[in-house]
Amino acid sequence: MKYVATDKAPAAIGPYSQGIITGDLFYSSGQIPLTPAGDIVLGTIEDQAHQVFANLKAVLAEAGSSLEQVVKTTVFIKNMDDFALLNEVYASYFGDHKPARSTVEVARLPKDAKVEIEVIAKVTN
C-alpha cells in the first residue's frame, strides 16, 4: 500500500491519511469543505461542495488519478433537503461520467460540515 498526501488539500484531522493506493485502486478518505490551510468553508451546500471537489481533485491528482477515473463515491449529507442542490454541483464535476454512488443523510459531520464525499478511483501504474 502507498499513502497519498498533498498540501493542495487539507491535512487529515485525525489518525488517518488523505488516501491509500493498493493495486490499481485509490481509496480516498472523506473530504469535507476545509481549505488546504485547514479553514472551514462556510456558506451554502454549493459553496461547501465546490471545496470538497477541489480537495478530491487534489488528492486524486497526487494519486495519479482524476474524477474521470472515479468508480464509486459515497456522499454524506447533513440535510437531505439539500440533495437537489448538491446534485447540481456534483453533476458539474462529473459531466457524462456517472460513477456508482451512495448518498446517506447523517446527523453530524466533522467541523459541522454540510457534506463529506469519499471516492474510489482507478490509478495508472
Residue pairs with C-beta under 8 A, 6 or more apart in sequence:
1 20
1 21
1 22
2 20
2 21
2 22
3 17
3 18
3 19
3 20
4 17
4 18
4 19
4 20
4 21
4 26
4 28
4 59
4 62
4 63
5 11
5 17
5 18
5 62
6 18
6 58
6 59
6 61
6 62
7 36
8 36
8 58
8 61
8 62
9 18
9 31
9 36
9 54
9 55
9 56
9 58
9 59
9 62
10 31
10 32
10 34
10 35
10 36
10 37
10 38
10 55
11 18
11 38
12 18
12 29
13 34
13 38
13 110
13 111
16 29
17 29
18 28
18 29
18 59
18 62
19 26
19 27
19 28
19 29
19 59
19 62
19 63
20 26
20 27
21 27
21 63
21 64
21 123
24 122
24 123
24 124
24 125
25 71
25 120
25 121
25 122
25 123
26 60
26 63
26 64
26 65
26 119
26 120
26 121
26 122
26 123
27 118
27 119
27 120
28 56
28 59
28 60
28 118
28 119
28 120
28 121
29 118
30 74
30 76
30 116
30 117
30 118
31 52
31 55
31 56
31 59
31 116
31 117
31 118
32 40
32 48
32 52
32 109
32 110
32 111
32 113
32 115
32 116
33 40
33 41
33 47
33 48
33 49
33 51
33 52
33 55
33 113
33 114
33 115
34 40
34 41
34 51
34 55
34 111
35 41
35 51
36 55
36 58
40 111
40 112
40 113
41 47
41 48
41 51
44 85
45 77
45 79
45 82
45 85
45 86
45 89
45 114
45 115
46 85
46 86
46 88
46 89
48 113
48 114
48 115
49 86
49 89
49 90
49 115
49 117
50 89
52 115
52 116
52 117
53 67
53 89
53 93
53 117
56 67
56 117
56 119
57 66
57 67
60 66
60 67
60 69
60 70
60 119
60 121
63 121
63 123
64 123
64 124
65 121
65 122
65 123
65 124
66 121
67 93
67 94
67 97
67 121
68 97
69 121
69 122
69 123
70 94
70 97
70 99
70 119
70 120
70 121
71 99
71 100
71 120
71 121
71 122
72 99
72 100
72 101
72 119
72 120
73 99
73 100
73 101
73 102
73 117
73 118
73 119
73 120
74 101
74 102
74 103
74 104
74 117
74 118
74 119
75 86
75 90
75 101
75 102
75 103
75 104
75 115
75 116
75 117
76 103
76 104
76 106
76 109
76 115
76 116
76 117
77 83
77 86
77 103
77 104
77 105
77 106
77 114
77 115
78 105
78 106
78 107
78 108
78 109
78 113
78 114
78 115
79 105
79 114
80 105
82 114
82 115
83 103
86 115
99 119
109 115
109 116
110 116
